[in-house]
Amino acid sequence: MPKREDIKKIMIIGSGPIVIGQACEFDYSGTQACKALKFLGYKIVLVNSNPATIMTDPGMADATYIEPLNIERLAQIIEKERPDALLPNLGGQNGLNLSLELARAGILDKFNVMVIGVKLDAIERGEDRIIFKETMNSLGIEVPKSTAIYTVEDAENVALELGYPVVVRPAYTMGGTGGGLVYNAEELRTVVSRGIAASLIGQVLIEESVAGWEELELEVVRDSKNHMITVCFIENVDAMGVHTGDSFCTAPMLTISQELQDKLQDYSYRIVEAIKVIGGTNIQFAHDPKTGRVVVIEINPRTSRSSALASKATGFPIALISAKLAAGLNLDDIPYWKEGTLEKYVPSGDYVVVKFPRWAFEKFRGSKDVLGTQMKAVGEAMSIGKTYKEAFQKAIRSLENGRYGLGFARDYNSRSPEELMMLLKEPSSERQFILYEAIRKGADIQKLYHLTHIKPWFLQQMKELVQLEEEILAFKGKPLADLPDELLSQAKKDGFADRYLSKLLAIPEAEIRARRKSRGIVQGWEPVPVSGVENAFYYYSTYNAPDRTPSSSRRKVMVLGGGPNRIGQGIEFDYCCVHAAFALRDMGIETIMVNCNPETVSTDYDTSDKL
């Protein structure tokens, strides 16, 4: 194998065609890796089969192959290009699985290719359910009670021992593919058969259910000197039982004690040190608030959907930094915008980020809108606000589904309290809108908590939005001048859109906007500094702070992004937006990018002059 200092050419494996559970976040991470490695002077060989990606642009890598992602074709490309190293952990699960297959087939040894960024046995420790469990046991970190099996018959025996319901988790898959929460032997046989077929090694974990527990995630970065930092603490508002890709979440954690956050960080550092990933790792925990029990659910020794979200939520470009670390730099080599180097990085920021998934059940007639451990979202929107309420309501109206707030959804307002409570028994894409109407009709917060496992703090925030809305509704039919300035100002601070207020008051939106502007109720723009690069920012709007963003007098063009991915619209529009920004920049025109999708290259801090 080549020594690290002899590496001159690095191969990157892309993620292939977009599937549910995998979207443009891997184009984002692959593109970041190409930028970082090219900046450091390496030659790059890129292989991908998806033509809609930025990473497959001819100028991104030194050699780009649009080819099937299988070991036969990869072996041919390796033989031709003779890369010194393979960087597998920026192309999603495909990259990890293919690197393992190349190693097992002897191809990496035959052509003297070093794997960087993640050790091959680390992939097994994170993905092979038996090795994963053994690794956690050796670290003194608890995992859910479980047994890995290879046959349906063995699955039935294990499920009987654990007691239904149980969770089926196939090894080496992404987005919960092939798995699920099952309640009886008939469901088990169906899901296990599917999971064995989906798994790279035909292995499935039968695991005790922790449905209803809190689901918490950490994004951790480690370098070759064993410096470790936590980039982001993510709290899933939906409890265990709903896949993280289908759960809406916040950063930072809003209801988790500092003591528990410290414990999760300690566990995370032990894990990444043991598996020796260089770069970013996503670690998912379940916490039982009743007993205090904490278990590790999953480790992703690669960049992921959560990594892209964490990068945009914090201003820390995880994929870019991970590629630099894999290539030999360390955190103490990279400057931190605050002071010193990234070795001293700590999560900071006086704002709240909310991620809300985008589904497409309407595209599949007859499909059941029920959320579980197998991801069904096709995209997501990210919003930033000074408060949870502001960010939450901004996220709702970023979904581009014709809704501008939590009310006026379907016929929920006309449903009885009993009907609404029945609708809440199973998690669905409509749950937040149903909750809003249930609270409006007097549903008890504790009863809603026991039914949905959404914590009272979040439900109380929603109740306060309902109460404010009811105060505003008292002025419906009256002159707009009667609406107190204080009430209008509070509505904007809590994230109510002008269009939504217009529907509440039955007054034209333009009049609402003119009234608030005349009273000086306008948004400010706040910067988020980017770590690891000098003097870079992106911006978000808020009604809870004055404007702090400078603007130039240069000629400018605003580029509108594609928003959250959905069926019929995906990564191809991000590709178009990015190239528009590049072309305009080459013409000397300042570019302003506006988008709410955190998985995209267009929301990279350096794609446009202003984001």
Backbone torsions as a table, in degrees:
resi	resn	phi	psi	omega
1	MET	NA	145.1	177.5
2	PRO	-68.4	151.5	171.7
3	LYS	-76.2	153.8	-177.2
4	ARG	-55.2	-38.6	-177.3
5	GLU	-70.7	-13.8	179.0
6	ASP	-92.9	-2.3	-178.1
7	ILE	-70.6	125.9	178.1
8	LYS	-124.4	-27.6	-177.3
9	LYS	-127.2	128.7	-175.7
10	ILE	-123.0	136.1	178.7
11	MET	-101.3	135.9	177.0
12	ILE	-120.0	131.8	177.5
13	ILE	-99.8	124.9	178.0
14	GLY	-76.2	-177.6	-173.4
15	SER	-98.0	-5.3	179.4
16	GLY	77.9	-162.0	-176.6
17	PRO	-65.7	149.8	-179.9
18	ILE	-70.6	134.0	174.9
19	VAL	-131.6	164.7	177.0
20	ILE	-64.2	130.5	-173.3
21	GLY	98.4	-8.7	178.9
22	GLN	-147.6	117.9	-177.4
23	ALA	-128.2	-141.2	-173.2
24	CYS	-81.5	3.9	178.1
25	GLU	-63.0	-28.5	-178.6
26	PHE	-82.2	-25.7	169.0
27	ASP	-65.7	-40.5	176.9
28	TYR	-58.4	-51.3	-176.2
29	SER	-69.0	-38.5	178.5
30	GLY	-65.5	-39.7	178.2
31	THR	-65.5	-42.6	176.5
32	GLN	-58.7	-42.0	-179.7
33	ALA	-63.1	-43.3	178.7
34	CYS	-59.9	-44.4	179.1
35	LYS	-59.6	-47.5	-176.0
36	ALA	-64.1	-45.5	-176.2
37	LEU	-70.6	-37.0	177.6
38	LYS	-65.2	-39.9	178.4
39	PHE	-61.1	-34.9	-179.6
40	LEU	-83.7	-1.7	173.1
41	GLY	94.8	12.0	-180.0
42	TYR	-87.0	150.5	168.3
43	LYS	-82.4	140.9	-174.5
44	ILE	-122.4	131.0	172.1
45	VAL	-112.2	120.3	-177.3
46	LEU	-115.2	135.0	177.4
47	VAL	-125.5	124.7	177.0
48	ASN	-156.9	155.7	179.9
49	SER	-110.5	3.7	-176.4
50	ASN	-100.4	113.0	-174.8
51	PRO	-78.9	-10.7	-174.2
52	ALA	-88.6	10.3	-172.2
53	THR	-98.7	152.2	172.6
54	ILE	-67.8	-36.7	-175.1
55	MET	-62.5	-25.3	180.0
56	THR	-89.9	9.8	171.0
57	ASP	-65.9	138.9	-176.3
58	PRO	-56.8	-31.7	-177.5
59	GLY	-81.2	-6.4	-174.6
60	MET	-77.9	-41.9	179.4
61	ALA	-119.3	168.0	177.9
62	ASP	-76.4	-31.0	174.9
63	ALA	-141.3	124.7	-177.5
64	THR	-119.1	127.0	179.2
65	TYR	-114.2	120.5	172.1
66	ILE	-93.9	96.4	-171.7
67	GLU	-145.8	160.5	174.5
68	PRO	-59.9	142.8	179.2
69	LEU	-92.8	85.0	173.7
70	ASN	-141.8	163.5	-171.0
71	ILE	-69.2	-28.3	179.1
72	GLU	-62.8	-48.5	-178.0
73	ARG	-72.3	-37.9	177.7
74	LEU	-62.7	-38.5	178.4
75	ALA	-62.5	-39.9	178.5
76	GLN	-64.3	-40.8	-179.3
77	ILE	-69.2	-40.2	177.5
78	ILE	-62.0	-41.9	179.4
79	GLU	-62.7	-37.8	-178.8
80	LYS	-75.9	-46.0	-172.2
81	GLU	-88.0	-24.5	-178.6
82	ARG	49.8	58.7	175.9
83	PRO	-66.9	151.2	176.4
84	ASP	-82.5	-26.9	-174.3
85	ALA	-145.7	156.9	176.2
86	LEU	-120.9	127.3	177.7
87	LEU	-108.9	99.3	-170.3
88	PRO	-95.9	-14.8	-166.7
89	ASN	-95.1	20.6	174.6
90	LEU	-115.9	1.6	-179.3
91	GLY	-112.4	27.0	176.3
92	GLY	73.1	-162.6	-177.4
93	GLN	-64.6	-33.3	177.9
94	ASN	-55.9	-46.6	-178.6
95	GLY	-61.6	-43.0	179.3
96	LEU	-64.9	-49.1	-176.9
97	ASN	-63.1	-42.4	-179.0
98	LEU	-67.8	-36.5	178.1
99	SER	-64.5	-38.7	176.1
100	LEU	-64.3	-43.5	179.6
101	GLU	-63.9	-39.5	177.7
102	LEU	-63.2	-39.8	179.2
103	ALA	-67.4	-45.0	-178.3
104	ARG	-66.2	-28.8	177.8
105	ALA	-81.2	-3.1	178.0
106	GLY	81.5	6.3	-174.8
107	ILE	-71.2	-40.1	-179.6
108	LEU	-65.4	-41.2	176.9
109	ASP	-66.2	-43.0	-177.4
110	LYS	-58.5	-40.5	-176.2
111	PHE	-105.5	13.6	171.4
112	ASN	59.6	49.4	-178.4
113	VAL	-105.4	124.3	177.7
114	MET	-89.2	138.1	173.6
115	VAL	-89.9	126.7	179.3
116	ILE	-118.7	160.1	178.7
117	GLY	90.3	-37.3	179.1
118	VAL	-154.6	136.5	176.3
119	LYS	-78.3	147.7	-177.9
120	LEU	-61.3	-37.3	179.3
121	ASP	-71.6	-21.2	175.5
122	ALA	-69.8	-35.2	176.0
123	ILE	-61.4	-44.2	179.4
124	GLU	-64.6	-39.3	180.0
125	ARG	-66.4	-28.5	178.7
126	GLY	-88.0	-29.0	-170.8
127	GLU	-108.6	-38.2	178.1
128	ASP	-74.4	119.4	-169.7
129	ARG	-67.0	-28.6	177.9
130	ILE	-72.4	-48.6	-178.7
131	ILE	-66.7	-37.5	177.2
132	PHE	-57.3	-47.7	-178.4
133	LYS	-64.5	-42.4	179.6
134	GLU	-63.2	-40.3	179.8
135	THR	-63.8	-45.6	179.6
136	MET	-63.9	-40.8	178.1
137	ASN	-61.3	-39.0	-179.4
138	SER	-67.3	-23.8	179.6
139	LEU	-92.0	-2.5	-177.7
140	GLY	72.5	26.0	-179.5
141	ILE	-111.0	129.9	-173.8
142	GLU	-79.0	144.7	170.2
143	VAL	-121.6	161.7	176.1
144	PRO	-59.3	148.5	176.7
145	LYS	-59.5	132.3	-173.1
146	SER	-164.8	165.5	173.4
147	THR	-143.8	134.8	175.9
148	ALA	-85.8	135.8	-177.5
149	ILE	-133.0	166.6	179.5
150	TYR	-127.2	-2.8	-179.9
151	THR	-135.3	156.6	178.9
152	VAL	-64.6	-38.7	-179.2
153	GLU	-60.9	-45.2	178.1
154	ASP	-63.2	-35.9	178.8
155	ALA	-62.0	-41.6	-179.9
156	GLU	-62.9	-41.1	-179.9
157	ASN	-65.6	-42.3	-179.7
158	VAL	-66.3	-42.0	-179.5
159	ALA	-61.7	-36.5	177.9
160	LEU	-65.2	-38.5	178.7
161	GLU	-67.8	-43.6	-176.9
162	LEU	-76.7	-32.7	-175.3
163	GLY	89.5	135.0	179.8
164	TYR	-75.3	151.3	-0.7
165	PRO	-77.6	158.0	174.5
166	VAL	-129.7	159.9	178.1
167	VAL	-103.7	135.1	175.6
168	VAL	-103.3	120.5	-178.5
169	ARG	-125.7	103.5	176.0
170	PRO	-69.5	146.8	177.2
171	ALA	-78.5	149.1	173.8
172	TYR	59.3	40.5	172.9
173	THR	-129.2	173.5	-175.2
174	MET	-132.9	149.8	176.7
175	GLY	69.7	20.0	-178.8
176	GLY	73.6	15.3	-176.3
177	THR	-54.6	129.0	176.1
178	GLY	82.9	-7.2	-176.0
179	GLY	-105.8	-168.2	177.4
180	GLY	160.3	168.8	175.1
181	LEU	-93.9	124.0	-176.2
182	VAL	-121.1	147.6	-172.7
183	TYR	-113.2	-7.7	-179.7
184	ASN	-157.1	173.7	-174.6
185	ALA	-65.8	-34.9	-179.6
186	GLU	-64.7	-46.6	176.8
187	GLU	-62.5	-40.4	-178.4
188	LEU	-58.3	-46.9	-177.6
189	ARG	-60.9	-40.7	-180.0
190	THR	-65.9	-49.2	-174.8
191	VAL	-70.6	-38.5	179.8
192	VAL	-66.3	-40.8	177.2
193	SER	-59.5	-43.2	178.3
194	ARG	-64.8	-41.5	-178.5
195	GLY	-67.3	-40.7	178.0
196	ILE	-61.5	-40.9	179.1
197	ALA	-66.6	-33.9	-177.0
198	ALA	-78.9	-25.8	-173.9
199	SER	-75.3	140.0	177.7
200	LEU	-58.9	-32.3	-176.3
201	ILE	-118.3	14.5	178.1
202	GLY	65.8	28.9	-174.9
203	GLN	-115.3	137.4	179.2
204	VAL	-132.9	139.2	175.7
205	LEU	-96.5	130.2	171.5
206	ILE	-102.1	117.7	-165.2
207	GLU	-127.9	144.7	174.7
208	GLU	-59.6	146.6	179.5
209	SER	-80.6	132.1	172.0
210	VAL	-116.1	27.2	179.2
211	ALA	-55.9	135.2	-179.1
212	GLY	97.8	-14.8	176.4
213	TRP	-75.9	163.4	174.3
214	GLU	-70.3	139.7	176.3
215	GLU	-111.5	122.1	-172.2
216	LEU	-130.1	142.4	-177.4
217	GLU	-130.1	145.3	172.2
218	LEU	-124.2	138.8	171.4
219	GLU	-105.4	113.9	-173.7
220	VAL	-117.9	141.6	177.1
221	VAL	-121.8	134.4	-180.0
222	ARG	-128.9	145.1	176.0
223	ASP	-113.6	-179.1	-174.4
224	SER	-71.7	-15.0	175.4
225	LYS	-89.2	3.9	-178.2
226	ASN	70.7	21.2	166.3
227	HIS	-70.4	136.2	180.0
228	MET	-132.9	136.6	176.8
229	ILE	-133.8	150.8	172.9
230	THR	-100.0	116.7	-178.2
231	VAL	-78.2	-39.5	-171.5
232	CYS	-154.6	138.7	171.0
233	PHE	-105.4	120.5	-176.0
234	ILE	-116.2	128.5	176.9
235	GLU	-109.3	119.0	174.7
236	ASN	-78.7	124.6	179.9
237	VAL	-70.8	-41.5	172.8
238	ASP	-73.1	143.1	-175.7
239	ALA	-81.6	174.0	173.9
240	MET	-53.7	144.5	-174.6
241	GLY	114.8	-23.6	172.5
242	VAL	-109.9	127.1	-179.7
243	HIS	-56.5	143.7	-177.7
244	THR	-57.4	-30.5	178.0
245	GLY	-70.1	-19.6	178.3
246	ASP	-102.5	-3.6	-178.4
247	SER	-94.6	142.0	171.4
248	PHE	-89.3	148.0	-169.4
249	CYS	-143.6	167.9	180.0
250	THR	-127.7	152.8	168.5
251	ALA	-138.4	126.8	3.6
252	PRO	-76.7	-177.2	172.4
253	MET	-67.5	132.3	-172.8
254	LEU	-104.1	-21.2	-175.9
255	THR	-124.4	8.5	-174.6
256	ILE	-100.1	130.7	-177.2
257	SER	-64.4	154.5	178.0
258	GLN	-62.8	-35.0	178.8
259	GLU	-60.5	-44.0	179.4
260	LEU	-70.3	-38.9	177.4
261	GLN	-61.1	-40.1	177.4
262	ASP	-63.3	-39.0	179.5
263	LYS	-65.4	-43.3	178.6
264	LEU	-63.6	-38.2	178.3
265	GLN	-66.5	-41.6	177.6
266	ASP	-60.2	-46.7	177.7
267	TYR	-60.0	-44.4	-177.9
268	SER	-62.1	-42.0	179.9
269	TYR	-66.4	-38.1	176.1
270	ARG	-62.1	-39.8	-177.3
271	ILE	-68.2	-50.1	-176.0
272	VAL	-69.1	-28.4	175.0
273	GLU	-68.4	-39.1	-178.6
274	ALA	-69.5	-41.1	-177.2
275	ILE	-89.7	-10.7	170.6
276	LYS	59.7	41.3	171.9
277	VAL	-74.6	136.7	172.0
278	ILE	-101.8	114.1	-176.5
279	GLY	116.8	-148.7	-171.9
280	GLY	-89.1	144.5	174.1
281	THR	-138.3	134.9	175.0
282	ASN	-101.4	127.6	-178.2
283	ILE	-124.8	129.0	-176.1
284	GLN	-112.6	131.7	-178.6
285	PHE	-120.3	154.0	167.3
286	ALA	-117.1	136.9	-179.1
287	HIS	-128.1	126.1	176.8
288	ASP	-89.3	108.1	-176.5
289	PRO	-66.2	-18.1	-179.3
290	LYS	-79.2	-40.3	-175.3
291	THR	-107.5	-16.6	-175.8
292	GLY	82.9	1.8	-178.7
293	ARG	-67.2	135.5	178.7
294	VAL	-122.5	129.4	176.4
295	VAL	-129.7	149.4	174.6
296	VAL	-85.8	128.2	-179.3
297	ILE	-95.0	-44.9	-171.6
298	GLU	-158.5	148.5	173.6
299	ILE	-125.2	130.4	173.5
300	ASN	-111.7	98.7	-178.8
301	PRO	-79.4	53.9	-174.9
302	ARG	-166.0	169.5	169.6
303	THR	-72.2	154.4	-172.3
304	SER	-151.0	-175.8	174.1
305	ARG	-57.8	-41.3	179.5
306	SER	-66.6	-33.4	179.1
307	SER	-64.3	-42.3	178.4
308	ALA	-63.7	-43.7	177.5
309	LEU	-60.1	-48.1	-178.6
310	ALA	-61.8	-36.8	179.3
311	SER	-61.8	-46.1	-177.4
312	LYS	-76.9	-28.9	179.9
313	ALA	-70.4	-30.0	-173.1
314	THR	-111.7	-16.8	-172.4
315	GLY	81.2	14.9	178.4
316	PHE	-106.8	106.9	-175.5
317	PRO	-76.0	88.8	-170.4
318	ILE	-59.5	-45.6	-177.3
319	ALA	-64.8	-42.2	178.9
320	LEU	-60.8	-48.8	-179.5
321	ILE	-66.6	-39.7	-180.0
322	SER	-60.4	-41.8	178.9
323	ALA	-64.6	-40.4	178.2
324	LYS	-64.2	-40.1	179.2
325	LEU	-67.4	-40.7	179.0
326	ALA	-62.4	-32.3	-178.4
327	ALA	-81.9	-3.7	173.5
328	GLY	124.5	-13.9	175.1
329	LEU	-73.3	165.7	174.7
330	ASN	-126.8	166.8	-176.8
331	LEU	-59.9	-31.6	179.3
332	ASP	-79.6	3.7	173.1
333	ASP	-97.4	-11.3	-170.9
334	ILE	-111.5	126.4	-175.4
335	PRO	-68.9	148.5	177.6
336	TYR	-108.7	137.3	-175.3
337	TRP	-63.0	-26.2	179.9
338	LYS	-73.2	-64.9	177.8
339	GLU	-170.8	153.2	177.6
340	GLY	69.1	-139.9	-176.0
341	THR	-122.8	175.1	-176.4
342	LEU	-67.5	-12.6	173.4
343	GLU	-57.3	-27.6	-177.7
344	LYS	-95.6	8.4	-175.7
345	TYR	-62.9	136.6	169.9
346	VAL	-136.9	143.3	178.4
347	PRO	-59.4	136.0	179.8
348	SER	-150.2	175.8	179.8
349	GLY	127.8	135.8	-178.3
350	ASP	-100.9	49.6	-178.2
351	TYR	-145.8	168.9	179.5
352	VAL	-121.8	134.9	176.0
353	VAL	-108.4	135.1	174.4
354	VAL	-122.8	130.1	171.3
355	LYS	-106.8	130.3	178.8
356	PHE	-126.4	129.3	-177.7
357	PRO	-71.7	157.9	173.8
358	ARG	-118.6	124.9	179.8
359	TRP	-108.1	172.9	179.6
360	ALA	-141.6	43.5	179.5
361	PHE	-60.0	-27.9	-178.4
362	GLU	-64.8	-19.5	-179.6
363	LYS	-80.8	-15.0	-175.5
364	PHE	-120.4	89.3	-176.5
365	ARG	-60.2	128.8	179.2
366	GLY	92.0	-9.1	178.6
367	SER	-72.6	148.2	-175.9
368	LYS	-93.6	124.2	179.9
369	ASP	-82.0	78.6	175.9
370	VAL	-133.3	131.8	-178.2
371	LEU	-99.7	139.9	179.2
372	GLY	-148.2	-148.2	-174.2
373	THR	-83.2	-7.2	175.7
374	GLN	-102.5	120.9	-172.3
375	MET	-63.9	136.5	179.5
376	LYS	-122.9	-10.7	179.1
377	ALA	-67.5	146.6	178.3
378	VAL	-109.7	-5.4	179.2
379	GLY	-172.2	-174.8	-179.9
380	GLU	-160.7	156.9	174.2
381	ALA	-117.9	147.0	176.4
382	MET	-121.5	135.8	177.1
383	SER	-128.2	156.2	179.4
384	ILE	-128.6	133.7	176.0
385	GLY	-148.7	169.7	178.7
386	LYS	-75.8	-23.4	-180.0
387	THR	-129.3	163.6	177.3
388	TYR	-61.2	-44.2	-177.7
389	LYS	-60.2	-45.8	-178.8
390	GLU	-61.8	-47.2	-178.7
391	ALA	-66.6	-39.5	-179.1
392	PHE	-61.0	-49.0	-178.3
393	GLN	-69.5	-32.3	174.8
394	LYS	-64.6	-39.2	179.5
395	ALA	-63.8	-41.3	-179.3
396	ILE	-59.4	-45.1	-176.7
397	ARG	-84.1	0.8	173.4
398	SER	-86.9	-7.9	-173.6
399	LEU	-75.3	-15.0	177.4
400	GLU	57.9	46.2	177.4
401	ASN	-119.4	17.8	176.7
402	GLY	85.4	7.7	179.3
403	ARG	-111.6	140.1	-176.3
404	TYR	-119.9	11.4	178.1
405	GLY	-177.0	-170.3	-174.9
406	LEU	-87.6	-19.3	178.1
407	GLY	-90.4	179.7	178.5
408	PHE	62.5	24.5	-179.3
409	ALA	-93.9	126.3	179.5
410	ARG	44.6	-133.5	-179.8
411	ASP	-112.7	22.8	-172.8
412	TYR	-62.3	-31.4	-178.6
413	ASN	-64.9	-25.9	-179.1
414	SER	-92.6	-3.6	-179.5
415	ARG	-79.5	152.2	177.2
416	SER	-76.3	158.6	176.2
417	PRO	-54.7	-38.0	-179.0
418	GLU	-66.5	-40.3	178.2
419	GLU	-64.1	-42.2	-179.8
420	LEU	-63.0	-42.0	179.0
421	MET	-64.5	-35.8	176.4
422	MET	-64.3	-41.0	-179.8
423	LEU	-65.3	-24.1	-177.2
424	LEU	-85.0	-3.7	-175.5
425	LYS	-66.1	-33.6	178.0
426	GLU	-113.7	136.2	176.6
427	PRO	-61.7	137.5	178.3
428	SER	-146.4	171.4	178.6
429	SER	-67.3	-15.4	-177.7
430	GLU	-97.2	3.0	-167.2
431	ARG	-59.5	-41.3	-178.1
432	GLN	-65.2	-35.2	-179.7
433	PHE	-73.2	-36.5	176.9
434	ILE	-67.5	-42.6	177.8
435	LEU	-57.1	-41.7	-177.8
436	TYR	-59.2	-45.1	-179.5
437	GLU	-72.9	-34.0	177.5
438	ALA	-63.5	-42.0	178.0
439	ILE	-66.7	-39.3	178.7
440	ARG	-60.1	-32.6	-178.6
441	LYS	-94.2	16.4	168.6
442	GLY	94.1	13.2	-179.8
443	ALA	-61.5	140.2	-179.1
444	ASP	-75.5	134.4	-177.5
445	ILE	-59.1	-44.3	-178.1
446	GLN	-65.2	-38.1	177.9
447	LYS	-65.2	-40.4	177.6
448	LEU	-64.7	-37.8	178.0
449	TYR	-62.3	-47.0	-179.2
450	HIS	-66.3	-28.6	-179.2
451	LEU	-79.8	-40.1	-172.4
452	THR	-109.0	-17.7	-174.1
453	HIS	65.8	13.8	170.8
454	ILE	-82.0	127.9	-168.7
455	LYS	-66.2	148.4	-176.6
456	PRO	-53.8	-32.7	-178.6
457	TRP	-59.5	-45.7	-179.7
458	PHE	-68.6	-38.4	178.0
459	LEU	-66.6	-35.8	178.0
460	GLN	-66.9	-38.0	175.7
461	GLN	-59.9	-41.5	178.1
462	MET	-66.5	-39.5	179.1
463	LYS	-61.5	-38.9	178.8
464	GLU	-66.7	-32.8	173.9
465	LEU	-65.9	-42.2	177.4
466	VAL	-60.4	-44.8	-178.5
467	GLN	-63.3	-40.5	178.0
468	LEU	-66.4	-39.5	178.3
469	GLU	-62.2	-39.9	178.9
470	GLU	-65.2	-37.0	175.9
471	GLU	-62.1	-40.6	-179.7
472	ILE	-68.5	-40.1	-179.1
473	LEU	-60.8	-23.9	178.6
474	ALA	-63.5	-17.0	-178.7
475	PHE	-101.2	6.0	177.2
476	LYS	-65.0	133.8	-179.5
477	GLY	87.7	-6.2	178.6
478	LYS	-101.7	163.4	176.0
479	PRO	-60.1	143.8	-179.0
480	LEU	-59.3	-29.4	-179.9
481	ALA	-62.6	-20.8	179.9
482	ASP	-75.6	-20.5	-178.7
483	LEU	-70.0	118.4	-177.3
484	PRO	-61.7	141.7	177.5
485	ASP	-57.0	-38.1	-178.0
486	GLU	-62.9	-37.6	-179.6
487	LEU	-70.9	-42.5	177.5
488	LEU	-63.6	-42.6	178.9
489	SER	-62.4	-43.9	179.7
490	GLN	-64.4	-38.2	178.2
491	ALA	-59.9	-42.9	179.1
492	LYS	-69.0	-38.2	177.7
493	LYS	-63.7	-30.3	-179.7
494	ASP	-91.4	8.2	170.4
495	GLY	92.9	10.1	178.5
496	PHE	-72.6	130.6	179.3
497	ALA	-79.6	151.9	175.7
498	ASP	-56.5	-41.2	-177.7
499	ARG	-64.9	-35.8	178.8
500	TYR	-70.2	-42.1	177.0
501	LEU	-61.9	-35.0	177.8
502	SER	-61.8	-40.7	178.9
503	LYS	-69.3	-38.0	179.2
504	LEU	-63.7	-43.1	-172.3
505	LEU	-96.3	-6.5	-176.8
506	ALA	55.8	42.7	179.0
507	ILE	-125.6	139.4	-179.1
508	PRO	-53.1	140.7	-178.9
509	GLU	-56.3	-39.3	-178.4
510	ALA	-60.9	-35.1	179.2
511	GLU	-70.2	-39.4	176.6
512	ILE	-59.5	-45.8	-176.5
513	ARG	-66.5	-43.8	179.9
514	ALA	-62.4	-39.9	-179.0
515	ARG	-63.8	-48.9	-176.6
516	ARG	-67.4	-36.5	178.7
517	LYS	-65.0	-38.3	179.8
518	SER	-65.7	-22.6	178.2
519	ARG	-96.9	7.4	178.5
520	GLY	74.7	19.7	178.5
521	ILE	-92.3	88.3	-176.7
522	VAL	-132.8	157.2	-179.5
523	GLN	-76.0	152.2	167.4
524	GLY	-106.2	168.7	179.8
525	TRP	-121.4	127.3	-175.1
526	GLU	-112.5	140.0	177.9
527	PRO	-89.2	146.4	168.2
528	VAL	-113.7	114.1	-179.3
529	PRO	-72.8	144.9	-179.0
530	VAL	-96.4	128.3	-179.8
531	SER	-82.9	148.9	175.4
532	GLY	87.4	-5.2	174.8
533	VAL	-137.9	159.4	-176.0
534	GLU	-92.5	136.4	169.3
535	ASN	53.2	48.8	177.7
536	ALA	-124.0	141.1	-177.2
537	PHE	-145.0	161.7	157.8
538	TYR	-133.1	173.2	-162.8
539	TYR	-134.7	150.8	175.3
540	TYR	-138.9	157.1	-178.5
541	SER	-95.0	151.7	176.0
542	THR	-156.5	147.4	173.1
543	TYR	-97.4	6.8	-177.1
544	ASN	-107.8	14.3	178.8
545	ALA	-159.4	153.9	177.1
546	PRO	-73.2	165.4	-179.9
547	ASP	-69.8	132.3	179.7
548	ARG	-129.9	23.2	-173.6
549	THR	-115.2	121.5	178.5
550	PRO	-76.4	156.9	173.5
551	SER	-134.0	151.6	-176.6
552	SER	-97.1	173.6	177.1
553	SER	-102.4	13.1	-179.5
554	ARG	-70.3	162.2	171.5
555	ARG	-67.1	134.5	-171.5
556	LYS	-135.0	153.8	170.7
557	VAL	-132.7	131.9	175.8
558	MET	-94.5	132.2	177.8
559	VAL	-110.2	124.7	179.8
560	LEU	-93.3	123.6	-178.9
561	GLY	-73.4	175.2	-175.7
562	GLY	-84.7	-7.5	-178.2
563	GLY	73.4	-162.3	-176.1
564	PRO	-66.7	141.9	175.4
565	ASN	-59.9	148.4	172.1
566	ARG	-156.1	169.7	-179.8
567	ILE	-61.9	125.2	-177.2
568	GLY	96.5	-8.6	175.9
569	GLN	-150.0	121.6	-178.1
570	GLY	-144.0	-132.3	-169.8
571	ILE	-71.1	-21.0	-176.3
572	GLU	-62.9	-29.6	-179.6
573	PHE	-78.9	-28.7	172.0
574	ASP	-64.7	-42.1	177.2
575	TYR	-55.5	-46.3	-179.1
576	CYS	-64.3	-42.9	-179.3
577	CYS	-63.4	-42.5	-179.1
578	VAL	-62.9	-43.4	-179.3
579	HIS	-70.4	-30.5	173.6
580	ALA	-62.1	-44.6	179.9
581	ALA	-63.6	-42.5	179.4
582	PHE	-62.8	-44.1	-177.5
583	ALA	-65.1	-43.1	179.1
584	LEU	-64.6	-39.4	178.0
585	ARG	-61.6	-42.7	179.1
586	ASP	-62.0	-25.2	178.3
587	MET	-86.8	1.4	178.9
588	GLY	82.3	15.8	-179.0
589	ILE	-100.0	135.6	177.2
590	GLU	-69.8	135.8	-178.8
591	THR	-111.5	137.3	177.7
592	ILE	-121.8	115.5	-178.7
593	MET	-99.7	134.0	177.0
594	VAL	-125.0	119.1	179.8
595	ASN	-157.2	158.1	179.9
596	CYS	-121.1	10.1	-177.6
597	ASN	-99.8	112.2	-174.0
598	PRO	-76.3	-9.2	-174.8
599	GLU	-87.3	3.6	-165.9
600	THR	-102.1	158.4	172.0
601	VAL	-73.2	-28.4	179.1
602	SER	-64.0	-26.9	176.9
603	THR	-93.0	18.2	167.3
604	ASP	-74.5	139.7	-175.6
605	TYR	-60.2	-25.4	-173.5
606	ASP	-107.3	9.1	176.9
607	THR	-72.4	-39.8	-178.3
608	SER	-124.9	173.0	177.1
609	ASP	-71.1	-33.2	180.0
610	LYS	-142.4	134.8	-178.5
611	LEU	-118.9	NA	NA
